[in-house]
Amino acid sequence: MTEPVFPEGILSLKRSGEIPLAEQIYRGFREAVRTGLLQSGTKLPSTRRLAVLLDVGRNTVNTAYDLLQAEGVITVRTGAAPRVTEGLLPEGINARPMADAGGPRLSRRGQTLSANLRGEGWAYRQGGLQPGAPALDLFPYEEWARCLRRAARLERSADLHYQNFAGLQALKQQIARHLAAERGVRAEPERILITSSTQASLTMLTQVLTDPGDEVWLEEPGYLGARTAFSGAALTIRPLPTDGDGADASKMGRLDTPPKLIYVTPSHHYPLGARMPLSRRLALLDVARTCGAVILEDDYDSEFLFEGRPVAALHGLADEGQVVYLGTFAKSLLPGLRIAYCVVPDILVAPLTQTMRNIGCSANVQAQAALARFMDSGAYQKHLKQIRPVYLERGTLLAETLKHRLGNQVEVAPLTGNVQLTVMFREPVNDIAVALAMQDRGFAVSPLSNCYLSEAGRPGLIVGFAGANPRQIEEGVDALAGLLGADVAC
C-alpha cells in the first residue's frame, strides 16, 4: 500500500520546548489546513508512518490525530488513510491553542490514559474470526436466564446496598472451588476480589503496587491491555523475551534496576500460544524472588487445553505473596458479563478492597449472584465440557485450512488451546494494512506487530476461531489469500 506523501514545511518540532510534541503536531496540521497548505480531502500519513518521519512515539501522533478528528479537521475511517475532512472551509479553522479547543485541555496523565495503545488496525468492531470472542451460538441462554431471574430476587437483600465492593461471598466461594479443582490454585474466598474485567484488575493493581517511573517487565510480544495499564501508571516498560516456551527471564541480563512487577501469561502465552514448562516457571519465580518483584499471572483462558496435561499455575508453585493470579469469564462465557477476578496476598486484601471502593471498579451484584448460582448448579462445568471439543474442532479446521491454502506464505502457531491462533507471515508484509482490509471484508482480525514494544515486531495476524463456523473460516482464509497477492499487503 502506497503511503501518502508528507508535505514539506508543515511541522517543525521543538524537542526542548514547553509545548508537548502532540500539541505541536496538532497545531501544525491545524494551521496547514487553515492556510490552505493542506487542501480538503488530502491524504495524511498513518500514525505509524508519521511517528517514523517525525521520530516520535505513535502515542504522540495518536493524541494529535484524535484531537484533530474531534474538531472535525481530519476524518479517520477504518481501513483508509486519514484525510483532511472533505468540504472543510479553511476560513472556518481558527488558529487557537489546543488548550482552548473544544473544552478543557487534557493533562499529561489524561493524554496517556486516553491514548490508543492498541494502535492502528486493531479490531474493535464485531466481525468474523475476532480474537478473544467466545462462541455465542453455544452459550446456554435459557439456563443463564433462569439464574438471572433468581438473582433478581436480591431486590430485598442488603447485597444491593453499599457493601461487597470486592465481590459477593457466594461467587468467591464458587471461584475458589473451581480454581482448586482445575488449576491447583488454593485460595480462601476472602483473598479473591471480583472486578469488572482483567483490564480493571491490572489498572488497579498497577496503581496500588507501583510509583511513576518504576520498572515493569512485559512479555514481547504481549497483551496490549497490560501495556495500557502500565503506561497509564507512567511505568518504565521493559520487554521480556519470549520463544516457543513462553517468557524467558534468563535473557533479561543484569538487574541494575529490578522490576516491581512482572506480567506473564504462562498457561497460554498471549498472543503466540506457547505453554511455559515447569522448569522455566520455577526459574521465573526464582528471579522474581531475587529482585523482590510481584508476578502478575494472567490465566485468561485456562479452561481450554487441547493437548497434554495441565501445568500447575505459577500461583500454586510460588511463595506466599509472590504471585497475583488473574482470571476472567470473558472467554468461557461472555465478555459482556463484565466479571473477572484476582487472587491476592492476605496483606493486600484490605487496601485493594478500599481501592475498589475508591475508584469504582466493582462488578454488577446481580450478575455476580447469577454466576454464583450458575456455577453451583453445575451448569458452568457442563458448558465447559460442551464447548471444549467444539473449540478444538474449529481451531483445528482454521489451522489446517490456513496451512493448506497459504502454507508457503504463513506460519501458524501451534494450537495447544485458547480461542484464537496467530498467523505469522514468512515474508515482510504490512500486517496493519492486511488487518484493515480484512476488517473491511467483515473479518475482525488484528495485527500481530502491534503487540510488540519495538518497531521490529514480526508481522502477522491474530485470528479468532471459537465463534467461527466452517463457512466463515473458509471465506476468511479466501479473503486473506486474495489480499496476500494484492498491493494492500506490500
Order of alpha helices (4+ residues) and beta strands (2+ residues): alpha-alpha-alpha-beta-beta-alpha-alpha-alpha-beta-alpha-beta-alpha-beta-beta-beta-alpha-beta-alpha-beta-beta-alpha-alpha-alpha-beta-beta-alpha-beta-beta-alpha
